[in-house]
Amino acid sequence: METRAVAAGPHHIFATARGTYAGAPLTGEMAGGTILAVGDAGQGWPVQLELENGTTRATLNGTITDPLTLAGADLRLVLTGPDMRFLTPLTGVPIPSTPAFRVAGKLSYADRRFRFTEMEGLVGRSDLRGTVTIAPSRTRPDVTMDLQSRQVDLADLAGFIGGNPGRGRPIRDDTPRTGRVLPNAPVNLPLFRAADVHARFRAARIIGADSPFGTLDVTLELIGGVLTLKPLRGGIGAGAVVLTATLTPREDGQLHAAADFELQGLNIAHIMSSLGGEGGGALNGRARLEGIGRSTAQLLARGTGGLSLRTAGGNLSAFSVDLAGLRLGNAILSGLGLPSRTNLECFVADFALAGGVLNARTLLLDTSDAVLIGTGRIHLDEERLDLRLNSQAKNFTIASIPAELAVRGRLSNPSVQLVASESAGIFSFLPIIELGIGDDPRCRASLERMGRTPANRQPARARQ
């Protein structure tokens, strides 16, 4: 640190820094006001700072009324770099991996809190604006964030679920090698305990043709290492996906998860178009998961709970259906002899989850051409399918002999095979199935047309 002469007036303070911080090279250059002006409340003390820590760069320009206490700061801060996770050691705020970023805003300090306001910038293809407040602490900082985006590419947020952020990269590096679909990256528990966080994020528009979501609204709290989503809401047309969850770290390095997932009137046409297919109708459902593990895959493989989906009305196309890489739609509908496009009268799927295995309690698909009943299970621990689908045509033709399909194999590479039909007796089970169809008259009519619903018995109400 030294004083240097300037073009006019007394000498000003200049400082340089060289070294390492958080395992990365650090360089800094600062230019300030005069020594005599330090602490002079009558005028702002000027400061210019350029700091580089590894590949992250920060510039700070403005004035401070009292540099010794950081009071009266009127500063503009600009942060740039290839990944926001490199800001974690500089800010004390736990930040997952992101694409390249540039954010700028006003930095101030008062009441023992740093405030980054009027913030605007870009993270990958997503814009970002809002306010961040940090209260430093010897144990862990307390962070409050209120962030908004006009448009967001969900690929930029992949780091928040343990994946690789940005376009042109696989979300997981080990998928081709392991053949597994469910994320198996361990949760970073030290990151959970790095700070207490209160955050709200709203995205007005989701970009990307492969995204079913139109909007996103997330409220979360991270207190003492316990993460609570309350809730995460993704808008899909007039419907929504709503997730509430609590993740609690355990002393053995695992997480205890309790989550509820709700589908509220999702437009099937909107979802299918983003997946490369066609369809219509509205999908509703619920899921519940409780489990212990170090990753998403382990939580599901050891989890308990259930999954229930239902829709009535609409239509399906057997062509170009691609659900997360599982090209089953065309194979199943074509294997059962259904036309390329069929009207959907009723669909109900009700699975119980125990020990990482989804057991089908009810699996019914009633179309304008046939009725399908499914049995079997999905092993999430092994990522293996073991399902049977039986069909019965509504109008008899030479090709309307009951058919049975076996859906087997890994989630990443399933197979659909026509097997010897044993479906003659399975349709007699329909009267005792407790369908989660609520009071929708279309699903009730699906059973009444088959003469399988006793007149004195009402279908069970939807499972909650």
Buried (B, 14 or more C-beta within 10 A) or exposed (E): EEEEEEEEEEEBBBEEEEEEBEEBEBEBBBBBBBEEBBEEEEEBBBBBBBBBBBEBBBBBBBBBBBBEEBBBBEBEBBBBBBBBBBBBBBBBBBBBBBBBBBBBBBBBBEEEBBBBEEBEBBBBBBBBBBBBBBBEEEEBBBBBBBBBBEEBBBBBBBBBEBBBBBEEEEBBEEBEEEEBBBBBBEBEBEBBBBBBBBBBBBBBEBBBEEBBBBBBBBBBBBEEBBBBBEBBBBBBBEBBBBBBBBBBBEEEEBBBBBBBBBBBEBBBBBBBBBBBBBBBBBBBBBBBBBBBBBBBBBBBBBBBBBBBBBBBBBBBBBEEBBEEEBEBBBBBBBBBBBBEBBBBBBBBBBBBBEEBBBBBBBBBBBBBBBBBBBBBBBBBBBBBBBBBBBBBBBEEEEEBEBBBBBBBBBBBEBEBEEEEBEBEEBBEEBEEBEBBBBEBEBBBBBBBEBEBBEEEEEBEEBBE
